[in-house]
Structures are given as C-alpha cells and as structure tokens.
C-alpha cells in the first residue's frame, strides 16, 4: 500500500541538518497534538498492513496511535497539509514526544524505502519519553532500526531520527539494546561524538 521510492543517501537517519522552517520555532505542543489528531487517521488498509506485520491492535489504535497518509516530502521534511496527488508518497505518521513526554514533532515513515521525514525537524528520537526510566532503573534501553520494530515491541525504547541530537540524549542513559551485532556497530558509529576543539595558551 506504500509507494516505493528509492531512498536517498542519508535519508533514513538525519545527521543534524541546519534547515529549520521558520514557523517551527513558534508551534506549541498542543498545536502539534491537534494537527496529528485532526489531519490524519489510520485507514482500514493501514491497520490491516500493520497487523500483518505483527503489530498488536492495541499499539495501532490506543495511546497516540499511528496514522497513514499521502505526504509530499521536501528534503528530510514533509508537508502535513498535503492531500495527495500523483507525486505524493504513502507513509505512516507518528506523534513524536520529547524527553518529558510532551508532543514535539511528527514523523512520516515510508516502510518500503525506510525514508523518514519530520514535520518540524525537532525530534531526535521516536519514543524519547522512554529514555528516562531505564536510566533510573539501571535497565537497558532498546533501540530499534525502524518504527515498525518499535511498534511491534509495544512502543518500548526508541528509534533514532537525528543521530547528532540523539547522541546527546543517549549519552548518559546507560546500556543500549541493539537488534543484532551489525546494528550494534551501526549505533556505535552513529552515536560517536567528536571531541570539542581544544585551544592552548594565546589561541584560547
């Protein structure tokens, strides 16, 4: 049901692009929640597809839910007011919450190409609200390759959307749980942070 598009290099996980829509600075959490709840819905075809992938009905419809829509991507962003034409792209839409659990952004994900687009460019993680509890309990925080893995787990853990910002959020959270050895290597590469520039003497 999702349109196939060749994924662009680096499109799956942002490396901290500098572009920010001007209006993104003023959009409040309640406006993000309202937009998510009123502009999209989960279609019958979308629900059937998710359940065929092993997602529980509860995780499809309860809580924040997950929606599907046709979007118009622009770089690593997407137009949420778009209603669909021949150049649109089918995607699942997720509400992204911040570390405190407040609505922060929306994610559009194309399951076939793994292309990911954010509405505002704010969210570093899908599931950021899950970061704090494992840190205090000394538990492992699961990190999933895709939003589908996150949904199938019952929305446990996180999916990385912006590797640069996510590295800061995850630096002190303790152990991360990767899906397999290859994923662990990918995470180590993605979350590596360069040392700050260090100056000596008169150059400082």
C-alpha positions in Angstrom: 0.0 0.0 0.0 3.0 2.3 0.3 4.6 3.9 -2.7 8.1 2.7 -3.5 10.7 5.4 -3.7 14.5 4.9 -3.9 15.8 6.0 -0.5 18.2 9.0 -0.7 21.6 8.6 0.8 21.4 9.5 4.5 17.6 9.9 4.3 16.8 7.3 6.9 18.6 9.0 9.8 19.4 12.7 9.8 22.9 13.8 10.6 21.7 17.1 12.0 20.7 19.3 9.0 20.8 23.0 9.6 17.5 23.9 7.9 14.6 24.8 10.2 11.3 26.1 9.0 10.7 29.5 10.5 7.3 28.6 11.8 8.7 25.6 13.6 10.1 27.8 16.3 6.6 29.0 17.4 4.5 25.8 17.2 3.4 24.7 20.6 2.9 21.1 21.9 -0.9 21.4 21.9 -0.8 22.5 18.2 1.3 19.5 17.3 -1.1 17.1 19.0 -4.1 18.8 17.4 -2.5 18.6 13.9 -1.7 14.9 14.5 -5.2 14.1 15.7 -7.2 16.1 13.1 -5.2 15.9 9.8 -4.6 12.2 9.6 -6.2 8.9 10.5 -5.4 5.2 10.3 -7.2 3.7 7.3 -8.6 0.2 7.2 -5.8 -0.7 4.7 -3.2 0.8 7.0 -4.5 -1.1 10.0 -4.6 -4.4 8.1 -1.0 -3.9 6.9 0.3 -3.2 10.4 -1.4 -6.2 11.8 0.0 -8.4 9.1 3.5 -7.2 10.2 2.8 -8.4 13.7 1.7 -5.1 15.4 -0.9 -5.6 18.1 -4.2 -3.9 17.6 -3.7 -2.0 20.9 -0.5 -0.4 19.6 -2.1 0.5 16.3 -5.0 2.4 17.9 -4.5 3.2 21.5 -2.5 6.0 23.1 -1.1 8.2 20.4 -1.9 5.6 17.8 -0.4 5.6 14.3 -1.9 7.1 11.2 -1.3 6.7 7.5 -1.4 9.4 4.8 -0.1 10.6 1.5 2.6 13.2 2.0 4.8 15.5 -0.1 8.4 15.2 1.1 10.9 18.1 0.9 14.4 17.0 1.8 14.1 15.4 5.3 10.8 17.3 6.0 7.2 16.7 4.9 4.1 18.7 4.2 1.4 17.7 6.5 -1.4 19.7 4.8 -0.9 17.9 1.5 -3.9 15.9 0.5 -2.4 13.7 -2.2 -1.7 13.7 -5.9 0.4 11.6 -8.3 3.7 12.8 -6.8 2.7 12.0 -3.2 4.3 9.3 -1.1 2.5 6.9 1.2 3.7 6.9 4.8 2.8 6.1 8.3 2.6 9.1 10.6 3.8 9.0 14.2 3.5 11.6 17.0 7.0 12.2 18.5 7.2 13.2 22.2 10.2 14.8 23.9 12.0 13.6 27.0 9.3 15.0 29.2 6.5 13.3 27.2 5.2 16.5 25.5 4.4 16.5 21.8 7.4 17.7 19.9 7.1 16.7 16.2 5.6 14.3 13.8 7.4 11.6 11.8 6.3 10.3 8.4 7.9 6.9 7.6 7.7 5.0 4.3 8.1 1.3 5.3 9.2 0.2 1.8 12.0 2.7 1.3 12.7 3.4 5.0 12.7 7.1 4.2 11.9 9.2 7.2 10.7 12.8 7.2 10.0 15.1 10.2 7.4 17.8 10.2 9.3 20.4 12.2 12.8 18.9 12.4 12.8 18.9 16.2 12.6 15.3 17.2 15.9 13.4 17.7 14.1 10.2 18.7 10.8 8.4 18.3 10.0 7.3 21.8 12.1 9.9 23.6 9.7 9.8 26.5 11.1 6.3 27.2 14.7 7.4 27.8 14.4 8.4 31.4 13.0 5.4 33.2 15.7 2.9 32.1 18.3 5.4 33.2 17.0 5.5 36.8 16.3 1.7 37.0 19.7 0.7 35.5 17.9 -1.1 32.7 18.8 -1.4 29.1 17.1 0.9 26.6 16.1 -0.9 23.4 17.0 0.9 20.2 15.1 -0.2 17.1 16.2 0.1 13.4 12.7 1.1 12.3 9.4 2.5 13.6 7.9 -0.9 12.8 10.2 -2.6 15.3 9.3 0.0 17.9 5.6 -0.6 17.3 6.0 -4.4 17.5 7.8 -4.1 20.8 4.8 -2.3 22.3 6.4 1.1 21.9 9.3 0.3 24.2 12.6 2.1 23.6 13.5 4.5 20.8 14.2 4.9 17.1 16.9 7.3 16.1 15.8 10.1 13.8 18.6 12.6 14.2 21.9 11.0 15.1 23.7 14.2 16.3 20.9 15.3 18.7 20.2 11.7 19.8 23.8 11.2 20.8 23.3 13.9 23.5 20.1 12.4 24.7 21.5 8.9 25.0 25.0 9.7 26.3 24.1 9.1 30.0 21.2 6.7 29.7 23.3 3.6 30.5 23.1 0.5 28.3 21.5 0.5 24.8 20.0 -2.7 23.4 20.7 -3.3 19.7 18.8 -5.7 17.5 21.9 -7.6 16.5 25.7 -7.3 16.2 25.5 -5.4 12.9 23.0 -2.9 14.4 25.3 -2.5 17.5 28.2 -1.5 15.1 25.9 0.9 13.3 24.8 2.5 16.6 28.4 2.9 17.8 29.2 4.7 14.5 26.1 6.9 14.5 26.3 8.0 18.2 30.1 8.7 18.2 30.7 12.3 19.1 33.8 14.2 18.1 35.9 15.8 20.9 35.4 19.5 21.3 38.0 21.8 19.8 40.7 22.4 22.4 42.9 25.5 22.3 46.1 26.2 24.2 47.6 29.4 25.6 47.2 32.6 23.5 45.0 30.7 20.9 42.3 30.1 23.6 
